[in-house]
């Protein structure tokens, strides 16, 4: 704690890259795929306006994660 505030921990580089990729689209809804922190599976990170989060499910392959992200995006755009 410094001056009564906790420092925000650094973001994982692969997660920062996913956030940057989504922000670069300029779209309200976007998604990006990256490996989980332990590199054992893949996750889908989503953007809704200025809110970034990950879907609850983990995927065995990058392709499965990308397909899930595309399905999520299609649902948002309806």
C-alpha positions in Angstrom: 0.0 0.0 0.0 1.3 3.5 -0.9 -0.3 6.6 0.5 -3.4 4.6 1.5 -3.8 3.1 -2.0 -3.0 -0.3 -3.4 -1.1 -0.5 -6.6 -2.8 -2.2 -9.5 -0.9 -5.3 -10.4 0.5 -5.5 -13.9 -1.6 -7.1 -16.5 -0.3 -10.3 -18.3 1.3 -9.4 -21.6 -1.0 -11.7 -23.6 -4.1 -10.3 -21.9 -2.9 -6.7 -22.6 -2.4 -7.7 -26.3 -6.0 -9.0 -26.3 -7.3 -5.8 -24.8 -5.3 -3.7 -27.3 -6.6 -5.9 -30.2 -10.3 -5.4 -29.1 -9.8 -1.6 -28.6 -8.3 -1.2 -32.0 -11.5 -2.5 -33.7 -13.3 0.6 -32.6 -16.4 -1.5 -32.2 -18.7 -1.6 -29.2 -18.6 -5.4 -29.1 -15.4 -7.3 -29.8 -13.5 -10.4 -28.7 -10.0 -11.7 -28.6 -8.5 -15.1 -27.8 -5.5 -15.7 -25.6 -4.0 -18.5 -23.6 -4.8 -18.8 -19.9 -2.2 -17.8 -17.3 -1.0 -21.4 -17.0 -0.8 -21.9 -20.8 -3.0 -25.1 -20.4 -6.0 -23.8 -22.2 -7.5 -20.9 -24.2 -10.0 -18.2 -23.1 -12.2 -15.7 -24.9 -11.9 -12.1 -23.7 -14.8 -9.8 -24.6 -15.3 -6.1 -24.9 -18.7 -4.4 -24.4 -18.2 -0.7 -24.6 -15.5 0.0 -22.0 -16.1 -3.2 -20.0 -13.6 -6.0 -20.6 -14.1 -9.6 -19.2 -13.6 -13.2 -20.1 -16.2 -15.8 -20.9 -16.5 -18.4 -18.1 -15.5 -21.4 -20.3 -11.9 -22.5 -21.1 -11.1 -24.2 -24.4 -8.6 -26.9 -25.4 -7.6 -25.3 -28.7 -7.3 -21.8 -30.0 -9.7 -22.7 -32.8 -12.4 -23.8 -30.4 -12.0 -20.5 -28.4 -12.2 -18.5 -31.6 -15.4 -20.3 -32.7 -16.9 -19.6 -29.2 -15.9 -15.9 -29.5 -17.4 -15.6 -33.0 -20.7 -17.2 -31.6 -20.7 -14.7 -28.7 -20.2 -11.8 -31.0 -23.0 -13.0 -33.3 -25.3 -13.1 -30.4 -24.4 -9.6 -29.3 -25.0 -8.1 -32.7 -28.6 -9.4 -33.0 
